[in-house]
Amino acid sequence: MGFNPDLDEAARMAVRNIVDFLVEEKGMHRDDAYILSSLAVDLSVTQLVDGTKGIHAKVAKSIFQ
């Protein structure tokens, strides 16, 4: 997830967080995690209230089976 008054920065934060997750929890190399993110991660706007924007980054668990 990423939360910031700037929607672009919130998206950057969400992508950084999912890359960190893929590296730490799935044991991926950081470069591979970025490549996977560009192919398989969906970003959703989840908050626009009170000036803070929220973005959630999601990846399907099924790609790891």
Protein Blocks (a to p, Z undefined) as FASTA:
>chain_A
ZZdfblklmmmmmmmmmmmmmmmmnopafklmmmmmmmmpccddfbfghhiacddddddf
klmZZ
